[in-house]
Each structure stands twice: as C-alpha cells, then as structure tokens.
C-alpha cells in the first residue's frame, strides 16, 4: 500500500462511519476511481479499531457510568438511568446481529451493487429528511421506552442493506419516535460501539483464517488517522445538527445517489 491510499481510506472510513451518508457507498468508489489493490482484511480491522477508539474516547464518561451502574444493578443495587441506557444499547444491538448472521451470504453476494446503493442512498435519505422535517420531540437518550428501543434496534438491521447508513437509519428511527436531534445522534453513536466490535471481530476471524502479510506501520497510521477523523466528525456533527439539522446530509445523499445511478447505469 502506498501512503496516499492509507490516508484516503483512513479518512474516508473515519468520516463516513458516523455521518448519515453511508460508508459503503463511499468506499465502493475507491477501487473504481483508483488503481489501488485491495487493502486487505488486516487494514480494514485497523480502520475499524480507529473508529471504535474515537467513539469510546468521546463518550468515555457515559460509557463509564453505564458500566458502573450496570454492574451495580447486577449486584442488586437498583437500576438507574445509566444502567437502563446500557441495557437499551445492548437490546437494540440484537436485531442487527441476528439478521446479519442469517443474511450475511445474501448481502455479500447479491446486494453490494451500485444500483442498490444508489437507490438506498436516495430512499433512506428522503426518509431521514422527512423524520427531521416533521415535528420532532425533545427526549434524550435517557428517556427512551422499550418500544422506542425495539423500533430503533429493528431499524438498525436495515443498515445491512448497502447504502442505507447505520447512523442514518438509527437517527431516522430515533427522530420518528420523538427524540431530539442531539439525543438521536448520541444514541446512534453509542449503538455503533457493539456493532463495530462485532464487525471487527468477524474481520479478525477472517485474518486468522487467511493469513496475509501485515504492514504494521501502515496499519498504525491508518488506525490513528481513522480515529482522529472519526473523533472530529462526531464532535462537529453534534454541533452542526443543532443549527442546520439533517437537511444538508439529505441533500448530499440524494445528489450522491443520483450520481451513482447515472455514472454506473446510464
């Protein structure tokens, strides 16, 4: 791998992992627009590690409270809002894990096409725009009900469709059940932690089964750049949506999806 490839892939991964614009839609363009060889599973693991580190560091206080309160609840000391949030994050992760396991071959073999990605970008982008445009609620991530969590968790499973965007569909569902923009985004980011851990774990298994030469310096740089770009992305995304909402991302998704369909299919 050359250094330009390392930088581009790391920054694209870091930014698109948390913005509601679909990382798969952007990463599919890299081999199309360049002559780079596939970066390999080991480098993918490094990029996901960077993104994971960013969200964990950013929400370190919330995560610490959730873990501490959850352990206290297990010991019979009662369930407070932090323990409840930790349980909600766990519960909302189950649907995507189950459906992902059952449909992994179908998604890998038949759904990773530019046609599906383009349609998903536009369709789910317009749904995000509707959810943000309609009258929103003002509830935070600490004010969710069981029904809300089941809806958001079920919606997260739709992110298995390439082009949907995990953050995009979870924020959409959260807005529809009455959460504020910031609350929806923060809960979506917390949901990304177990998902990235599980996805990275599967990639690690692939690396073990298919040993490949590892470029340790490139992996270290990729992890660092992915983490920095993801951290900056999370911070400024939360700032931007307070002022501008989701509409800039909706417009971007629609234009990008239309370009993909035109470029590859017309």
C-alpha positions as CSV (number, residue, x, y, z in Angstrom):
1,X,0.0,0.0,0.0
2,X,1.2,3.5,-0.8
3,X,0.8,6.3,1.7
4,X,-1.9,8.1,-0.3
5,X,-4.0,5.0,-0.2
6,X,-3.5,4.7,3.6
7,X,-4.5,8.3,4.1
8,X,-7.6,8.3,1.8
9,X,-9.0,5.1,3.1
10,X,-8.5,6.1,6.8
11,X,-10.1,9.5,6.4
12,X,-13.0,8.2,4.4
13,X,-13.6,5.4,7.0
14,X,-13.4,7.8,9.9
15,X,-15.7,10.4,8.4
16,X,-18.4,8.2,6.8
17,X,-18.6,5.7,9.8
18,X,-20.6,8.2,11.8
19,X,-22.1,10.7,9.3
20,X,-25.5,9.6,8.0
21,X,-24.2,9.2,4.4
22,X,-23.2,5.6,4.2
23,X,-19.6,4.4,4.4
24,X,-20.2,1.5,1.9
25,X,-21.4,4.0,-0.7
26,X,-18.1,5.9,-0.4
27,X,-15.7,3.1,0.0
28,X,-17.1,1.4,-3.2
29,X,-15.8,4.3,-5.2
30,X,-12.2,3.9,-4.1
31,X,-11.3,0.9,-6.2
32,X,-13.4,2.4,-9.1
33,X,-11.7,5.7,-9.2
34,X,-8.1,4.5,-8.4
35,X,-5.8,1.7,-9.5
36,X,-5.1,0.6,-5.9
37,X,-5.1,-3.0,-5.0
38,X,-7.5,-4.3,-2.3
39,X,-6.1,-3.1,1.1
40,X,-6.8,-6.5,2.8
41,X,-8.8,-7.5,5.9
42,X,-6.0,-6.6,8.3
43,X,-6.1,-3.0,7.3
44,X,-9.9,-3.0,7.5
45,X,-9.6,-4.2,11.1
46,X,-7.1,-1.3,11.8
47,X,-9.5,1.3,10.4
48,X,-12.4,-0.1,12.4
49,X,-10.2,0.0,15.5
50,X,-9.6,3.7,14.9
51,X,-13.3,4.5,14.6
52,X,-14.1,2.4,17.7
53,X,-11.4,4.2,19.7
54,X,-12.8,7.6,18.7
55,X,-16.3,6.9,19.8
56,X,-15.2,5.2,23.0
57,X,-12.9,8.2,23.9
58,X,-15.6,10.7,23.0
59,X,-18.3,9.0,25.1
60,X,-15.9,7.7,27.8
61,X,-17.8,9.3,30.7
62,X,-21.2,8.0,29.6
63,X,-19.7,4.5,29.0
64,X,-18.0,4.6,32.4
65,X,-21.3,5.4,34.1
66,X,-23.2,2.7,32.1
67,X,-20.7,0.0,33.0
68,X,-20.5,1.1,36.7
69,X,-24.3,1.3,37.1
70,X,-24.9,-1.9,35.2
71,X,-22.5,-3.8,37.5
72,X,-24.3,-2.2,40.5
73,X,-27.7,-3.3,39.1
74,X,-26.4,-6.9,38.7
75,X,-25.4,-6.8,42.3
76,X,-29.0,-5.8,43.2
77,X,-28.4,-2.1,44.0
78,X,-31.1,-0.9,41.7
79,X,-31.4,0.3,38.1
80,X,-30.7,3.9,37.4
81,X,-30.8,5.8,34.1
82,X,-27.2,4.9,33.2
83,X,-27.8,1.2,33.8
84,X,-31.0,1.4,31.8
85,X,-29.2,3.1,28.9
86,X,-26.6,0.3,28.9
87,X,-29.4,-2.2,28.7
88,X,-31.1,-0.3,25.9
89,X,-27.8,-0.2,23.9
90,X,-27.4,-4.0,24.3
91,X,-31.1,-4.8,23.4
92,X,-31.0,-2.6,20.3
93,X,-28.0,-4.4,19.0
94,X,-29.6,-7.8,19.0
95,X,-31.7,-7.5,15.8
96,X,-28.8,-6.4,13.5
97,X,-26.7,-9.3,14.9
98,X,-29.3,-11.9,14.3
99,X,-30.4,-10.7,10.9
100,X,-26.8,-10.1,9.9
101,X,-25.8,-13.6,10.8
102,X,-28.8,-15.1,8.8
103,X,-28.3,-13.0,5.7
104,X,-24.6,-12.4,5.5
105,X,-24.1,-14.6,2.4
106,X,-27.0,-12.9,0.6
107,X,-25.7,-9.4,1.4
108,X,-22.2,-10.2,0.4
109,X,-23.0,-12.0,-2.9
110,X,-26.1,-10.2,-4.2
111,X,-26.7,-6.8,-2.6
112,X,-23.4,-5.0,-2.9
113,X,-24.3,-3.3,-6.2
114,X,-24.2,0.3,-7.2
115,X,-27.9,0.1,-8.1
116,X,-28.9,-0.9,-4.6
117,X,-26.5,1.5,-3.0
118,X,-27.8,4.4,-5.2
119,X,-31.5,3.6,-4.5
120,X,-30.8,3.2,-0.8
121,X,-28.9,6.5,-0.6
122,X,-31.9,8.4,-2.1
123,X,-34.7,6.5,-0.5
124,X,-33.4,6.4,3.1
125,X,-32.0,9.9,2.6
126,X,-35.5,11.2,1.9
127,X,-36.9,9.3,4.9
128,X,-34.2,11.0,7.1
129,X,-35.3,14.3,5.7
130,X,-39.0,13.6,6.5
131,X,-38.1,12.5,10.0
132,X,-36.1,15.7,10.6
133,X,-38.6,18.0,8.9
134,X,-41.7,16.8,10.8
135,X,-42.5,17.9,14.3
136,X,-39.7,16.4,16.5
137,X,-39.7,15.5,20.1
138,X,-37.2,16.7,22.7
139,X,-36.3,13.5,24.5
140,X,-32.7,12.5,25.2
141,X,-31.1,9.0,25.1
142,X,-32.0,8.7,28.8
143,X,-35.7,9.0,28.1
144,X,-36.4,6.0,25.9
145,X,-39.0,3.4,26.3
146,X,-38.8,-0.3,25.5
147,X,-41.0,0.3,22.4
148,X,-38.6,3.1,21.2
149,X,-35.6,0.8,21.6
150,X,-37.2,-2.0,19.7
151,X,-38.1,0.3,16.8
152,X,-34.6,1.8,16.7
153,X,-32.9,-1.6,17.0
154,X,-35.1,-3.0,14.3
155,X,-34.3,-0.1,12.0
156,X,-30.6,-0.6,12.6
157,X,-30.9,-4.0,11.0
158,X,-31.9,-2.2,7.7
159,X,-28.3,-0.8,7.7
160,X,-27.3,-4.2,6.4
161,X,-28.6,-3.0,3.1
162,X,-25.6,-1.3,1.4
163,X,-26.1,2.4,1.0
164,X,-28.6,2.7,4.0
165,X,-26.1,4.1,6.6
166,X,-26.2,2.7,10.1
167,X,-26.1,6.1,11.7
168,X,-28.6,7.4,9.2
169,X,-31.3,4.8,9.8
170,X,-30.9,4.8,13.6
171,X,-31.1,8.6,13.7
172,X,-34.2,8.5,11.4
173,X,-35.9,6.0,13.7
174,X,-35.0,7.9,16.8
175,X,-36.4,11.1,15.4
176,X,-39.6,9.4,14.4
177,X,-40.2,8.1,17.9
178,X,-39.8,11.6,19.4
179,X,-36.1,12.1,20.2
180,X,-34.3,15.4,19.8
181,X,-31.7,15.7,17.1
182,X,-28.8,15.6,19.5
183,X,-30.4,12.7,21.6
184,X,-30.9,10.7,18.4
185,X,-27.3,11.2,17.2
186,X,-25.8,10.4,20.6
187,X,-27.8,7.2,21.0
188,X,-26.8,6.2,17.4
189,X,-23.2,6.8,18.2
190,X,-23.5,4.6,21.4
191,X,-25.1,1.9,19.3
192,X,-22.1,1.9,17.0
193,X,-19.8,0.6,19.7
194,X,-21.1,-3.0,19.9
195,X,-21.7,-3.1,16.2
196,X,-18.1,-2.1,15.4
197,X,-16.8,-4.5,17.9
198,X,-18.8,-7.4,16.4
199,X,-18.0,-6.5,12.8
200,X,-14.3,-6.1,13.7
201,X,-14.3,-9.5,15.4
202,X,-15.6,-11.1,12.3
203,X,-12.8,-9.5,10.3
204,X,-10.3,-10.7,12.8
205,X,-11.5,-14.2,12.3
206,X,-11.1,-13.7,8.5
207,X,-7.5,-12.5,9.0
208,X,-6.7,-15.5,11.2
209,X,-8.2,-18.0,8.7
210,X,-6.4,-16.3,5.7
211,X,-3.0,-15.1,7.0
212,X,-1.7,-12.2,5.0
213,X,1.4,-10.1,5.2
214,X,0.8,-7.3,7.6
215,X,2.2,-3.8,7.0
216,X,2.4,-2.7,10.6
217,X,3.4,0.9,10.0
218,X,0.6,1.4,7.5
219,X,-1.9,-0.2,10.0
220,X,-0.7,2.1,12.8
221,X,-1.0,5.2,10.7
222,X,-4.4,4.1,9.3
223,X,-5.7,3.5,12.8
224,X,-4.5,6.9,14.0
225,X,-5.9,8.8,11.1
226,X,-9.2,6.9,11.2
227,X,-9.5,7.6,14.9
228,X,-8.7,11.3,14.6
229,X,-11.1,11.9,11.6
230,X,-13.9,10.0,13.4
231,X,-13.4,11.9,16.6
232,X,-13.5,15.3,14.8
233,X,-16.5,14.1,12.8
234,X,-18.5,13.1,15.9
235,X,-17.8,16.5,17.6
236,X,-18.7,18.7,14.7
237,X,-21.7,16.6,13.6
238,X,-23.3,17.2,17.0
239,X,-22.6,20.9,16.6
240,X,-23.9,21.2,13.0
241,X,-27.2,19.4,13.6
242,X,-28.1,21.8,16.4
243,X,-28.0,24.7,13.9
244,X,-28.8,23.1,10.5
245,X,-30.5,19.8,11.2
246,X,-30.2,16.8,8.9
247,X,-31.1,18.5,5.7
248,X,-27.6,19.1,4.4
249,X,-26.9,15.4,4.7
250,X,-30.2,14.6,3.0
251,X,-29.3,16.8,0.0
252,X,-25.9,15.2,-0.2
253,X,-27.3,11.7,-0.1
254,X,-29.8,12.4,-2.9
255,X,-27.3,14.1,-5.1
256,X,-24.7,11.4,-4.5
257,X,-27.2,8.5,-5.0
258,X,-28.4,10.1,-8.3
259,X,-24.8,10.5,-9.5
260,X,-24.0,6.8,-8.7
261,X,-27.1,5.7,-10.7
262,X,-26.2,7.9,-13.6
263,X,-22.5,7.0,-13.6
264,X,-22.9,3.3,-13.4
265,X,-26.2,2.6,-15.0
266,X,-26.9,5.3,-17.7
